[in-house]
Amino acid sequence: MSWPYSRHMMQLFWLIAASSLLFAFTSPAIATEPREFILSNGMKVLLVEVPKAPVATVQVWYKVGSRNEVMGRAGLSHMLEHMMFKGTVKYPKGTFSRLIRKNGGMDNAFTSQDFTAYFENLAADRVELALELEADRMQGLVLEMSELKTEREVVKEERRLRSEDDPQGALVEALFAQAYLSHPYHWPVIGWFGDLDAMTLDDLQRHYDTYYSPNNATLVVVGDIKADSLLPIIKQLFEPIPRGPEPKPIATMESEQKGERRFLLKREAQVPFVMMGYRVPNFTSEDSYALDILDSILSHGKSSRLYQSLVYEQKSSLAVGAEYSLLQTDPGLFYFYALVSPGQKPEIVEEALHREIKRLQTDPPTELELQRAKNQVEATHVFEQDSNFRHAMLLGQAESVGAGWRKIDQFVERIRAVTAKDIQRVARQYLMEDNRTVGTLIPVPPKQPEAPATAAQQGRP
């Protein structure tokens, strides 16, 4: 359950699954270590040779997401992502995706709090086409008012589906808004209606000129390629693009939370939904690895503590889980969620969540439980690299948030070093009341349609 992404989020979920089957017949044991190159204009290039199947993924990652926006223009990065498919002088609207499909591939993009990425999955002998198209729109995007008006309505409809008409999505959005009062993680990636309506072509052009430059991008190609043969082509296509301005660093950091924050959200829904978020460190802290294992112990699978307690034994929740990602540019949220069972009270479910956290703070996990969690995390990490697409995703994300791709190689070693005492310590240090934000979705009955007015009510004889 990972919210902050995307242009077509559900499409991307299906695409990842499809990629694992169609484009990913690769194995980490066969893949070589990434070869890193820095072009003369500052663009970083990562090439990974995976000769198992004649396919490849081409991904361009820009270090720009909702955290790079300002109040009043929330959703600008996501809107620009949509506009990147509107064409250039050389490849007009519709040409990009049509060429990729014509050559047997698929393309899409996604936006998060920290980055925006574009990708093409296709046959290895068509990689040069994808590179040419990406190089062209890195410098030649054509922005037109007619397209902005059309795409604005598309994004607004996307917002309706993901937040306005999805009570659980609305609660996630509200949780981040309450947990972050000054940092840009406060606003949603997709933006708010008022901000979307206020966006202008000048806003988009300025965002494009500032962030869509080679020195703010990482190109990742993973698949059946030869790095030595592909690098000259990449240089020919991308090095003529001039270096852009260095984007200013984000100076606004969230101050320490001094007490629990609570809110209620009333929406049309079938059952209540409870969320609790705690601000925690990212990859820059060694504690992030213990937090990752803590997440696994509490929420991964039906043998996890939360599932066993709230779903299986108490039957107070229909679904329960937690979410934490250490690969974020700035410290993020470790949040819990629970879908309350019909007839149960959200207060009971929240208290049950508290008890499980308290139990971990009081008694460290057993060695068997700890090892099982480590195995789960390590297996997920290995299998995640078992496809060209996911392997490139991991490299691109690590580079874009500032961790660097070499951090990926250190992950398993760091996870294996986590102890039961580490789990207990981070649970005590970060999952505490004063660092907690709690949101509860309260269902309200749907509005009844108004009855048509009678002739008398309309003032007719």
PyMOL commands that set and color helices and strands:
alter all, ss='L'
color gray80, all
select helices_A, chain A and resi 9-22+66-68+76-83+95-102+124-139+145-164+167-179+184-186+193-198+201-211+214-216+227-238+287-299+305-313+346-362+367-384+388-400+406-416+420-430+433-435
alter helices_A, ss='H'
color red, helices_A
select strands_A, chain A and resi 35-38+44-49+55-62+106-111+116-123+217-223+261-268+273-280+317-323+332-340+436-444
alter strands_A, ss='S'
color yellow, strands_A
deselect
rebuild
show_as cartoon
